[in-house]
Amino acid sequence: MAQLLIDELNRYSSYKFDTKENRIRNLKSNENTDIEQFLSIQHLLDLNKINHKFEKNFEIQIVK
């Protein structure tokens, strides 16, 4: 994934891109998850045609 997109993903306060796992980690608990940020990240990934799947705790796994 391009560094520019990774930088954009890391701008969200509730999420962090994990380069080792190729995963977007939710930094909050389920009760405190920022759903708007989650949906914005999903939209950003869709716009850039990045294959992904949703995991527990509102995390997103990038699929190769």
CHARMM internal coordinates of N, CA and C (Angstrom, degrees):
IC EDIT
DIST 1 N 1 CA 1.4413
DIST 1 CA 1 C 1.5335
ANGL 1 N 1 CA 1 C 107.63
DIST 1 C 2 N 1.2979
ANGL 1 CA 1 C 2 N 116.50
DIHE 1 N 1 CA 1 C 2 N 144.32
DIST 2 N 2 CA 1.4591
ANGL 1 C 2 N 2 CA 121.94
DIHE 1 CA 1 C 2 N 2 CA -177.17
DIST 2 CA 2 C 1.5322
ANGL 2 N 2 CA 2 C 111.60
DIHE 1 C 2 N 2 CA 2 C -68.01
DIST 2 C 3 N 1.3119
ANGL 2 CA 2 C 3 N 115.23
DIHE 2 N 2 CA 2 C 3 N 142.81
DIST 3 N 3 CA 1.4623
ANGL 2 C 3 N 3 CA 120.94
DIHE 2 CA 2 C 3 N 3 CA -179.06
DIST 3 CA 3 C 1.5297
ANGL 3 N 3 CA 3 C 111.63
DIHE 2 C 3 N 3 CA 3 C -59.55
DIST 3 C 4 N 1.3152
ANGL 3 CA 3 C 4 N 117.39
DIHE 3 N 3 CA 3 C 4 N -34.28
DIST 4 N 4 CA 1.4632
ANGL 3 C 4 N 4 CA 120.93
DIHE 3 CA 3 C 4 N 4 CA 178.81
DIST 4 CA 4 C 1.5320
ANGL 4 N 4 CA 4 C 111.10
DIHE 3 C 4 N 4 CA 4 C -61.14
DIST 4 C 5 N 1.3237
ANGL 4 CA 4 C 5 N 116.89
DIHE 4 N 4 CA 4 C 5 N -41.81
DIST 5 N 5 CA 1.4656
ANGL 4 C 5 N 5 CA 121.04
DIHE 4 CA 4 C 5 N 5 CA 177.78
DIST 5 CA 5 C 1.5293
ANGL 5 N 5 CA 5 C 110.93
DIHE 4 C 5 N 5 CA 5 C -68.59
DIST 5 C 6 N 1.3120
ANGL 5 CA 5 C 6 N 116.96
DIHE 5 N 5 CA 5 C 6 N -40.57
DIST 6 N 6 CA 1.4725
ANGL 5 C 6 N 6 CA 120.52
DIHE 5 CA 5 C 6 N 6 CA 177.26
DIST 6 CA 6 C 1.5228
ANGL 6 N 6 CA 6 C 110.56
DIHE 5 C 6 N 6 CA 6 C -60.94
DIST 6 C 7 N 1.3194
ANGL 6 CA 6 C 7 N 116.84
DIHE 6 N 6 CA 6 C 7 N -42.51
DIST 7 N 7 CA 1.4682
ANGL 6 C 7 N 7 CA 120.71
DIHE 6 CA 6 C 7 N 7 CA 177.94
DIST 7 CA 7 C 1.5299
ANGL 7 N 7 CA 7 C 110.77
DIHE 6 C 7 N 7 CA 7 C -61.86
DIST 7 C 8 N 1.3128
ANGL 7 CA 7 C 8 N 116.08
DIHE 7 N 7 CA 7 C 8 N -40.41
DIST 8 N 8 CA 1.4678
ANGL 7 C 8 N 8 CA 120.56
DIHE 7 CA 7 C 8 N 8 CA 178.46
DIST 8 CA 8 C 1.5283
ANGL 8 N 8 CA 8 C 110.60
DIHE 7 C 8 N 8 CA 8 C -63.99
DIST 8 C 9 N 1.3239
ANGL 8 CA 8 C 9 N 117.20
DIHE 8 N 8 CA 8 C 9 N -43.04
DIST 9 N 9 CA 1.4683
ANGL 8 C 9 N 9 CA 121.06
DIHE 8 CA 8 C 9 N 9 CA 178.45
DIST 9 CA 9 C 1.5237
ANGL 9 N 9 CA 9 C 111.81
DIHE 8 C 9 N 9 CA 9 C -62.73
DIST 9 C 10 N 1.3099
ANGL 9 CA 9 C 10 N 116.81
DIHE 9 N 9 CA 9 C 10 N -38.04
DIST 10 N 10 CA 1.4655
ANGL 9 C 10 N 10 CA 120.55
DIHE 9 CA 9 C 10 N 10 CA -177.93
DIST 10 CA 10 C 1.5267
ANGL 10 N 10 CA 10 C 113.43
DIHE 9 C 10 N 10 CA 10 C -75.21
DIST 10 C 11 N 1.3059
ANGL 10 CA 10 C 11 N 117.68
DIHE 10 N 10 CA 10 C 11 N -4.81
DIST 11 N 11 CA 1.4697
ANGL 10 C 11 N 11 CA 120.47
DIHE 10 CA 10 C 11 N 11 CA 176.10
DIST 11 CA 11 C 1.5215
ANGL 11 N 11 CA 11 C 112.39
DIHE 10 C 11 N 11 CA 11 C -75.24
DIST 11 C 12 N 1.3223
ANGL 11 CA 11 C 12 N 116.21
DIHE 11 N 11 CA 11 C 12 N -18.48
DIST 12 N 12 CA 1.4630
ANGL 11 C 12 N 12 CA 119.59
DIHE 11 CA 11 C 12 N 12 CA 178.65
DIST 12 CA 12 C 1.5285
ANGL 12 N 12 CA 12 C 109.55
DIHE 11 C 12 N 12 CA 12 C -75.11
DIST 12 C 13 N 1.3145
ANGL 12 CA 12 C 13 N 115.66
DIHE 12 N 12 CA 12 C 13 N 130.09
DIST 13 N 13 CA 1.4706
ANGL 12 C 13 N 13 CA 120.17
DIHE 12 CA 12 C 13 N 13 CA -173.74
DIST 13 CA 13 C 1.5313
ANGL 13 N 13 CA 13 C 113.13
DIHE 12 C 13 N 13 CA 13 C -70.99
DIST 13 C 14 N 1.3060
ANGL 13 CA 13 C 14 N 117.82
DIHE 13 N 13 CA 13 C 14 N -24.94
DIST 14 N 14 CA 1.4705
ANGL 13 C 14 N 14 CA 120.72
DIHE 13 CA 13 C 14 N 14 CA -176.31
DIST 14 CA 14 C 1.5249
ANGL 14 N 14 CA 14 C 113.68
DIHE 13 C 14 N 14 CA 14 C -96.45
DIST 14 C 15 N 1.3246
ANGL 14 CA 14 C 15 N 116.43
DIHE 14 N 14 CA 14 C 15 N -2.29
DIST 15 N 15 CA 1.4655
ANGL 14 C 15 N 15 CA 120.26
DIHE 14 CA 14 C 15 N 15 CA -175.63
DIST 15 CA 15 C 1.5258
ANGL 15 N 15 CA 15 C 110.86
DIHE 14 C 15 N 15 CA 15 C -135.53
DIST 15 C 16 N 1.3266
ANGL 15 CA 15 C 16 N 115.11
DIHE 15 N 15 CA 15 C 16 N 152.42
DIST 16 N 16 CA 1.4673
ANGL 15 C 16 N 16 CA 121.71
DIHE 15 CA 15 C 16 N 16 CA 179.40
DIST 16 CA 16 C 1.5187
ANGL 16 N 16 CA 16 C 108.44
DIHE 15 C 16 N 16 CA 16 C -142.32
DIST 16 C 17 N 1.3286
ANGL 16 CA 16 C 17 N 117.11
DIHE 16 N 16 CA 16 C 17 N 135.46
DIST 17 N 17 CA 1.4561
ANGL 16 C 17 N 17 CA 120.62
DIHE 16 CA 16 C 17 N 17 CA 178.24
DIST 17 CA 17 C 1.5212
ANGL 17 N 17 CA 17 C 109.08
DIHE 16 C 17 N 17 CA 17 C -83.04
DIST 17 C 18 N 1.3226
ANGL 17 CA 17 C 18 N 116.10
DIHE 17 N 17 CA 17 C 18 N 124.94
DIST 18 N 18 CA 1.4659
ANGL 17 C 18 N 18 CA 123.22
DIHE 17 CA 17 C 18 N 18 CA 179.15
DIST 18 CA 18 C 1.5262
ANGL 18 N 18 CA 18 C 107.56
DIHE 17 C 18 N 18 CA 18 C -97.47
DIST 18 C 19 N 1.3269
ANGL 18 CA 18 C 19 N 116.91
DIHE 18 N 18 CA 18 C 19 N 107.23
DIST 19 N 19 CA 1.4695
ANGL 18 C 19 N 19 CA 121.14
DIHE 18 CA 18 C 19 N 19 CA -175.85
DIST 19 CA 19 C 1.5205
ANGL 19 N 19 CA 19 C 112.25
DIHE 18 C 19 N 19 CA 19 C -69.17
DIST 19 C 20 N 1.3094
ANGL 19 CA 19 C 20 N 118.00
DIHE 19 N 19 CA 19 C 20 N -30.61
DIST 20 N 20 CA 1.4699
ANGL 19 C 20 N 20 CA 120.98
DIHE 19 CA 19 C 20 N 20 CA -179.50
DIST 20 CA 20 C 1.5299
ANGL 20 N 20 CA 20 C 111.90
DIHE 19 C 20 N 20 CA 20 C -68.89
DIST 20 C 21 N 1.3186
ANGL 20 CA 20 C 21 N 115.79
DIHE 20 N 20 CA 20 C 21 N -39.47
DIST 21 N 21 CA 1.4653
ANGL 20 C 21 N 21 CA 121.58
DIHE 20 CA 20 C 21 N 21 CA -177.40
DIST 21 CA 21 C 1.5256
ANGL 21 N 21 CA 21 C 112.64
DIHE 20 C 21 N 21 CA 21 C -97.32
DIST 21 C 22 N 1.3374
ANGL 21 CA 21 C 22 N 116.86
DIHE 21 N 21 CA 21 C 22 N -7.05
DIST 22 N 22 CA 1.4669
ANGL 21 C 22 N 22 CA 121.90
DIHE 21 CA 21 C 22 N 22 CA -177.20
DIST 22 CA 22 C 1.5289
ANGL 22 N 22 CA 22 C 109.89
DIHE 21 C 22 N 22 CA 22 C 54.80
DIST 22 C 23 N 1.3376
ANGL 22 CA 22 C 23 N 114.05
DIHE 22 N 22 CA 22 C 23 N 50.96
DIST 23 N 23 CA 1.4578
ANGL 22 C 23 N 23 CA 122.26
DIHE 22 CA 22 C 23 N 23 CA -170.15
DIST 23 CA 23 C 1.5261
ANGL 23 N 23 CA 23 C 109.98
DIHE 22 C 23 N 23 CA 23 C -142.36
DIST 23 C 24 N 1.3056
ANGL 23 CA 23 C 24 N 115.72
DIHE 23 N 23 CA 23 C 24 N 146.65
DIST 24 N 24 CA 1.4586
ANGL 23 C 24 N 24 CA 121.22
DIHE 23 CA 23 C 24 N 24 CA 174.95
DIST 24 CA 24 C 1.5167
ANGL 24 N 24 CA 24 C 106.68
DIHE 23 C 24 N 24 CA 24 C -99.56
DIST 24 C 25 N 1.3248
ANGL 24 CA 24 C 25 N 115.26
DIHE 24 N 24 CA 24 C 25 N 114.55
DIST 25 N 25 CA 1.4706
ANGL 24 C 25 N 25 CA 122.65
DIHE 24 CA 24 C 25 N 25 CA -174.75
DIST 25 CA 25 C 1.5267
ANGL 25 N 25 CA 25 C 111.20
DIHE 24 C 25 N 25 CA 25 C -92.44
DIST 25 C 26 N 1.3119
ANGL 25 CA 25 C 26 N 114.39
DIHE 25 N 25 CA 25 C 26 N 137.89
DIST 26 N 26 CA 1.4568
ANGL 25 C 26 N 26 CA 121.58
DIHE 25 CA 25 C 26 N 26 CA 173.26
DIST 26 CA 26 C 1.5273
ANGL 26 N 26 CA 26 C 107.11
DIHE 25 C 26 N 26 CA 26 C -85.76
DIST 26 C 27 N 1.3038
ANGL 26 CA 26 C 27 N 117.17
DIHE 26 N 26 CA 26 C 27 N 124.43
DIST 27 N 27 CA 1.4647
ANGL 26 C 27 N 27 CA 121.53
DIHE 26 CA 26 C 27 N 27 CA -177.49
DIST 27 CA 27 C 1.5227
ANGL 27 N 27 CA 27 C 112.74
DIHE 26 C 27 N 27 CA 27 C -89.20
DIST 27 C 28 N 1.3125
ANGL 27 CA 27 C 28 N 116.83
DIHE 27 N 27 CA 27 C 28 N -3.40
DIST 28 N 28 CA 1.4709
ANGL 27 C 28 N 28 CA 121.61
DIHE 27 CA 27 C 28 N 28 CA -178.04
DIST 28 CA 28 C 1.5271
ANGL 28 N 28 CA 28 C 110.36
DIHE 27 C 28 N 28 CA 28 C -110.99
DIST 28 C 29 N 1.3040
ANGL 28 CA 28 C 29 N 115.90
DIHE 28 N 28 CA 28 C 29 N 165.88
DIST 29 N 29 CA 1.4649
ANGL 28 C 29 N 29 CA 120.10
DIHE 28 CA 28 C 29 N 29 CA 173.87
DIST 29 CA 29 C 1.5256
ANGL 29 N 29 CA 29 C 108.70
DIHE 28 C 29 N 29 CA 29 C -76.02
DIST 29 C 30 N 1.3104
ANGL 29 CA 29 C 30 N 116.17
DIHE 29 N 29 CA 29 C 30 N 166.33
DIST 30 N 30 CA 1.4697
ANGL 29 C 30 N 30 CA 120.01
DIHE 29 CA 29 C 30 N 30 CA 179.56
DIST 30 CA 30 C 1.5225
ANGL 30 N 30 CA 30 C 112.40
DIHE 29 C 30 N 30 CA 30 C -55.43
DIST 30 C 31 N 1.3124
ANGL 30 CA 30 C 31 N 116.45
DIHE 30 N 30 CA 30 C 31 N -38.93
DIST 31 N 31 CA 1.4642
ANGL 30 C 31 N 31 CA 120.67
DIHE 30 CA 30 C 31 N 31 CA -178.09
DIST 31 CA 31 C 1.5278
ANGL 31 N 31 CA 31 C 112.26
DIHE 30 C 31 N 31 CA 31 C -68.61
DIST 31 C 32 N 1.3198
ANGL 31 CA 31 C 32 N 116.98
DIHE 31 N 31 CA 31 C 32 N -27.84
DIST 32 N 32 CA 1.4626
ANGL 31 C 32 N 32 CA 121.20
DIHE 31 CA 31 C 32 N 32 CA -176.10
DIST 32 CA 32 C 1.5290
ANGL 32 N 32 CA 32 C 113.68
DIHE 31 C 32 N 32 CA 32 C -106.62
DIST 32 C 33 N 1.3093
ANGL 32 CA 32 C 33 N 116.55
DIHE 32 N 32 CA 32 C 33 N 10.41
DIST 33 N 33 CA 1.4549
ANGL 32 C 33 N 33 CA 120.82
DIHE 32 CA 32 C 33 N 33 CA -178.60
DIST 33 CA 33 C 1.5190
ANGL 33 N 33 CA 33 C 111.08
DIHE 32 C 33 N 33 CA 33 C -62.42
DIST 33 C 34 N 1.3132
ANGL 33 CA 33 C 34 N 115.43
DIHE 33 N 33 CA 33 C 34 N 136.26
DIST 34 N 34 CA 1.4610
ANGL 33 C 34 N 34 CA 121.41
DIHE 33 CA 33 C 34 N 34 CA 176.97
DIST 34 CA 34 C 1.5383
ANGL 34 N 34 CA 34 C 107.74
DIHE 33 C 34 N 34 CA 34 C -88.84
DIST 34 C 35 N 1.3175
ANGL 34 CA 34 C 35 N 115.43
DIHE 34 N 34 CA 34 C 35 N 98.95
DIST 35 N 35 CA 1.4636
ANGL 34 C 35 N 35 CA 121.50
DIHE 34 CA 34 C 35 N 35 CA -175.66
DIST 35 CA 35 C 1.5311
ANGL 35 N 35 CA 35 C 110.85
DIHE 34 C 35 N 35 CA 35 C -65.76
DIST 35 C 36 N 1.3052
ANGL 35 CA 35 C 36 N 117.73
DIHE 35 N 35 CA 35 C 36 N -35.24
DIST 36 N 36 CA 1.4698
ANGL 35 C 36 N 36 CA 120.18
DIHE 35 CA 35 C 36 N 36 CA 178.81
DIST 36 CA 36 C 1.5264
ANGL 36 N 36 CA 36 C 110.78
DIHE 35 C 36 N 36 CA 36 C -62.74
DIST 36 C 37 N 1.3170
ANGL 36 CA 36 C 37 N 117.44
DIHE 36 N 36 CA 36 C 37 N -41.04
DIST 37 N 37 CA 1.4610
ANGL 36 C 37 N 37 CA 119.96
DIHE 36 CA 36 C 37 N 37 CA 177.20
DIST 37 CA 37 C 1.5302
ANGL 37 N 37 CA 37 C 110.19
DIHE 36 C 37 N 37 CA 37 C -66.24
DIST 37 C 38 N 1.3136
ANGL 37 CA 37 C 38 N 116.84
DIHE 37 N 37 CA 37 C 38 N -41.24
DIST 38 N 38 CA 1.4613
ANGL 37 C 38 N 38 CA 121.55
DIHE 37 CA 37 C 38 N 38 CA 177.92
DIST 38 CA 38 C 1.5327
ANGL 38 N 38 CA 38 C 110.46
DIHE 37 C 38 N 38 CA 38 C -57.00
DIST 38 C 39 N 1.3239
ANGL 38 CA 38 C 39 N 116.53
DIHE 38 N 38 CA 38 C 39 N -47.72
DIST 39 N 39 CA 1.4639
ANGL 38 C 39 N 39 CA 120.94
DIHE 38 CA 38 C 39 N 39 CA -179.68
DIST 39 CA 39 C 1.5252
ANGL 39 N 39 CA 39 C 111.79
DIHE 38 C 39 N 39 CA 39 C -67.81
DIST 39 C 40 N 1.3156
ANGL 39 CA 39 C 40 N 117.33
DIHE 39 N 39 CA 39 C 40 N -34.61
DIST 40 N 40 CA 1.4736
ANGL 39 C 40 N 40 CA 121.04
DIHE 39 CA 39 C 40 N 40 CA 176.66
DIST 40 CA 40 C 1.5249
ANGL 40 N 40 CA 40 C 110.96
DIHE 39 C 40 N 40 CA 40 C -65.14
DIST 40 C 41 N 1.3173
ANGL 40 CA 40 C 41 N 116.02
DIHE 40 N 40 CA 40 C 41 N -39.65
DIST 41 N 41 CA 1.4682
ANGL 40 C 41 N 41 CA 120.33
DIHE 40 CA 40 C 41 N 41 CA 177.76
DIST 41 CA 41 C 1.5224
ANGL 41 N 41 CA 41 C 109.66
DIHE 40 C 41 N 41 CA 41 C -66.18
DIST 41 C 42 N 1.3161
ANGL 41 CA 41 C 42 N 116.74
DIHE 41 N 41 CA 41 C 42 N -43.12
DIST 42 N 42 CA 1.4637
ANGL 41 C 42 N 42 CA 120.47
DIHE 41 CA 41 C 42 N 42 CA 177.52
DIST 42 CA 42 C 1.5255
ANGL 42 N 42 CA 42 C 110.06
DIHE 41 C 42 N 42 CA 42 C -58.00
DIST 42 C 43 N 1.3031
ANGL 42 CA 42 C 43 N 116.96
DIHE 42 N 42 CA 42 C 43 N -45.05
DIST 43 N 43 CA 1.4622
ANGL 42 C 43 N 43 CA 121.79
DIHE 42 CA 42 C 43 N 43 CA 179.42
DIST 43 CA 43 C 1.5332
ANGL 43 N 43 CA 43 C 111.01
DIHE 42 C 43 N 43 CA 43 C -62.03
DIST 43 C 44 N 1.3114
ANGL 43 CA 43 C 44 N 116.87
DIHE 43 N 43 CA 43 C 44 N -43.71
DIST 44 N 44 CA 1.4622
ANGL 43 C 44 N 44 CA 121.80
DIHE 43 CA 43 C 44 N 44 CA 178.88
DIST 44 CA 44 C 1.5359
ANGL 44 N 44 CA 44 C 110.79
DIHE 43 C 44 N 44 CA 44 C -61.38
DIST 44 C 45 N 1.3093
ANGL 44 CA 44 C 45 N 116.72
DIHE 44 N 44 CA 44 C 45 N -43.43
DIST 45 N 45 CA 1.4657
ANGL 44 C 45 N 45 CA 120.57
DIHE 44 CA 44 C 45 N 45 CA 177.91
DIST 45 CA 45 C 1.5279
ANGL 45 N 45 CA 45 C 111.38
DIHE 44 C 45 N 45 CA 45 C -64.92
DIST 45 C 46 N 1.3221
ANGL 45 CA 45 C 46 N 116.61
DIHE 45 N 45 CA 45 C 46 N -41.55
DIST 46 N 46 CA 1.4659
ANGL 45 C 46 N 46 CA 120.38
DIHE 45 CA 45 C 46 N 46 CA 178.49
DIST 46 CA 46 C 1.5265
ANGL 46 N 46 CA 46 C 111.39
DIHE 45 C 46 N 46 CA 46 C -63.77
DIST 46 C 47 N 1.3185
ANGL 46 CA 46 C 47 N 116.90
DIHE 46 N 46 CA 46 C 47 N -42.95
DIST 47 N 47 CA 1.4716
ANGL 46 C 47 N 47 CA 120.77
DIHE 46 CA 46 C 47 N 47 CA 178.85
DIST 47 CA 47 C 1.5246
ANGL 47 N 47 CA 47 C 112.06
DIHE 46 C 47 N 47 CA 47 C -60.34
DIST 47 C 48 N 1.3104
ANGL 47 CA 47 C 48 N 115.95
DIHE 47 N 47 CA 47 C 48 N -34.40
DIST 48 N 48 CA 1.4624
ANGL 47 C 48 N 48 CA 120.99
DIHE 47 CA 47 C 48 N 48 CA -178.10
DIST 48 CA 48 C 1.5316
ANGL 48 N 48 CA 48 C 112.39
DIHE 47 C 48 N 48 CA 48 C -94.91
DIST 48 C 49 N 1.3378
ANGL 48 CA 48 C 49 N 115.78
DIHE 48 N 48 CA 48 C 49 N 8.43
DIST 49 N 49 CA 1.4683
ANGL 48 C 49 N 49 CA 122.85
DIHE 48 CA 48 C 49 N 49 CA 177.03
DIST 49 CA 49 C 1.5266
ANGL 49 N 49 CA 49 C 112.55
DIHE 48 C 49 N 49 CA 49 C 53.97
DIST 49 C 50 N 1.3448
ANGL 49 CA 49 C 50 N 114.32
DIHE 49 N 49 CA 49 C 50 N 44.43
DIST 50 N 50 CA 1.4597
ANGL 49 C 50 N 50 CA 121.83
DIHE 49 CA 49 C 50 N 50 CA 176.69
DIST 50 CA 50 C 1.5280
ANGL 50 N 50 CA 50 C 107.90
DIHE 49 C 50 N 50 CA 50 C -94.32
DIST 50 C 51 N 1.3274
ANGL 50 CA 50 C 51 N 116.90
DIHE 50 N 50 CA 50 C 51 N 120.02
DIST 51 N 51 CA 1.4628
ANGL 50 C 51 N 51 CA 120.86
DIHE 50 CA 50 C 51 N 51 CA 177.73
DIST 51 CA 51 C 1.5277
ANGL 51 N 51 CA 51 C 109.23
DIHE 50 C 51 N 51 CA 51 C -69.80
DIST 51 C 52 N 1.3152
ANGL 51 CA 51 C 52 N 115.37
DIHE 51 N 51 CA 51 C 52 N 133.28
DIST 52 N 52 CA 1.4582
ANGL 51 C 52 N 52 CA 120.00
DIHE 51 CA 51 C 52 N 52 CA -177.72
DIST 52 CA 52 C 1.5194
ANGL 52 N 52 CA 52 C 109.88
DIHE 51 C 52 N 52 CA 52 C -152.41
DIST 52 C 53 N 1.3233
ANGL 52 CA 52 C 53 N 114.91
DIHE 52 N 52 CA 52 C 53 N 162.87
DIST 53 N 53 CA 1.4625
ANGL 52 C 53 N 53 CA 120.49
DIHE 52 CA 52 C 53 N 53 CA 173.40
DIST 53 CA 53 C 1.5209
ANGL 53 N 53 CA 53 C 108.04
DIHE 52 C 53 N 53 CA 53 C -139.15
DIST 53 C 54 N 1.3119
ANGL 53 CA 53 C 54 N 114.62
DIHE 53 N 53 CA 53 C 54 N 152.98
DIST 54 N 54 CA 1.4560
ANGL 53 C 54 N 54 CA 120.80
DIHE 53 CA 53 C 54 N 54 CA -178.07
DIST 54 CA 54 C 1.5165
ANGL 54 N 54 CA 54 C 109.93
DIHE 53 C 54 N 54 CA 54 C -89.96
DIST 54 C 55 N 1.3137
ANGL 54 CA 54 C 55 N 114.93
DIHE 54 N 54 CA 54 C 55 N 139.68
DIST 55 N 55 CA 1.4592
ANGL 54 C 55 N 55 CA 122.31
DIHE 54 CA 54 C 55 N 55 CA -179.80
DIST 55 CA 55 C 1.5238
ANGL 55 N 55 CA 55 C 108.80
DIHE 54 C 55 N 55 CA 55 C -119.27
DIST 55 C 56 N 1.3279
ANGL 55 CA 55 C 56 N 115.69
DIHE 55 N 55 CA 55 C 56 N 176.75
DIST 56 N 56 CA 1.4673
ANGL 55 C 56 N 56 CA 119.77
DIHE 55 CA 55 C 56 N 56 CA 178.89
DIST 56 CA 56 C 1.5306
ANGL 56 N 56 CA 56 C 110.00
DIHE 55 C 56 N 56 CA 56 C -63.60
DIST 56 C 57 N 1.3134
ANGL 56 CA 56 C 57 N 115.29
DIHE 56 N 56 CA 56 C 57 N 159.41
DIST 57 N 57 CA 1.4604
ANGL 56 C 57 N 57 CA 123.51
DIHE 56 CA 56 C 57 N 57 CA -179.66
DIST 57 CA 57 C 1.5324
ANGL 57 N 57 CA 57 C 112.46
DIHE 56 C 57 N 57 CA 57 C 61.82
DIST 57 C 58 N 1.3108
ANGL 57 CA 57 C 58 N 117.63
DIHE 57 N 57 CA 57 C 58 N 30.49
DIST 58 N 58 CA 1.4542
ANGL 57 C 58 N 58 CA 123.35
DIHE 57 CA 57 C 58 N 58 CA 177.96
DIST 58 CA 58 C 1.5150
ANGL 58 N 58 CA 58 C 113.29
DIHE 57 C 58 N 58 CA 58 C 55.15
DIST 58 C 59 N 1.3309
ANGL 58 CA 58 C 59 N 115.83
DIHE 58 N 58 CA 58 C 59 N 40.37
DIST 59 N 59 CA 1.4613
ANGL 58 C 59 N 59 CA 120.80
DIHE 58 CA 58 C 59 N 59 CA 174.66
DIST 59 CA 59 C 1.5132
ANGL 59 N 59 CA 59 C 108.19
DIHE 58 C 59 N 59 CA 59 C -100.56
DIST 59 C 60 N 1.3195
ANGL 59 CA 59 C 60 N 115.56
DIHE 59 N 59 CA 59 C 60 N 157.52
DIST 60 N 60 CA 1.4625
ANGL 59 C 60 N 60 CA 121.30
DIHE 59 CA 59 C 60 N 60 CA -176.83
DIST 60 CA 60 C 1.5140
ANGL 60 N 60 CA 60 C 108.78
DIHE 59 C 60 N 60 CA 60 C -125.98
DIST 60 C 61 N 1.3150
ANGL 60 CA 60 C 61 N 116.10
DIHE 60 N 60 CA 60 C 61 N 123.76
DIST 61 N 61 CA 1.4627
ANGL 60 C 61 N 61 CA 122.56
DIHE 60 CA 60 C 61 N 61 CA 178.10
DIST 61 CA 61 C 1.5229
ANGL 61 N 61 CA 61 C 107.93
DIHE 60 C 61 N 61 CA 61 C -97.68
DIST 61 C 62 N 1.3333
ANGL 61 CA 61 C 62 N 115.86
DIHE 61 N 61 CA 61 C 62 N 127.60
DIST 62 N 62 CA 1.4552
ANGL 61 C 62 N 62 CA 121.18
DIHE 61 CA 61 C 62 N 62 CA 175.35
DIST 62 CA 62 C 1.5235
ANGL 62 N 62 CA 62 C 107.38
DIHE 61 C 62 N 62 CA 62 C -80.62
DIST 62 C 63 N 1.3279
ANGL 62 CA 62 C 63 N 116.81
DIHE 62 N 62 CA 62 C 63 N 128.71
DIST 63 N 63 CA 1.4553
ANGL 62 C 63 N 63 CA 122.85
DIHE 62 CA 62 C 63 N 63 CA -177.69
DIST 63 CA 63 C 1.5174
ANGL 63 N 63 CA 63 C 108.41
DIHE 62 C 63 N 63 CA 63 C -104.32
DIST 63 C 64 N 1.3198
ANGL 63 CA 63 C 64 N 115.31
DIHE 63 N 63 CA 63 C 64 N 132.50
DIST 64 N 64 CA 1.4639
ANGL 63 C 64 N 64 CA 119.27
DIHE 63 CA 63 C 64 N 64 CA -179.81
DIST 64 CA 64 C 1.4915
ANGL 64 N 64 CA 64 C 111.62
DIHE 63 C 64 N 64 CA 64 C -88.98
END
COOR INIT
IC SEED 1 N 1 CA 1 C
IC BUILD
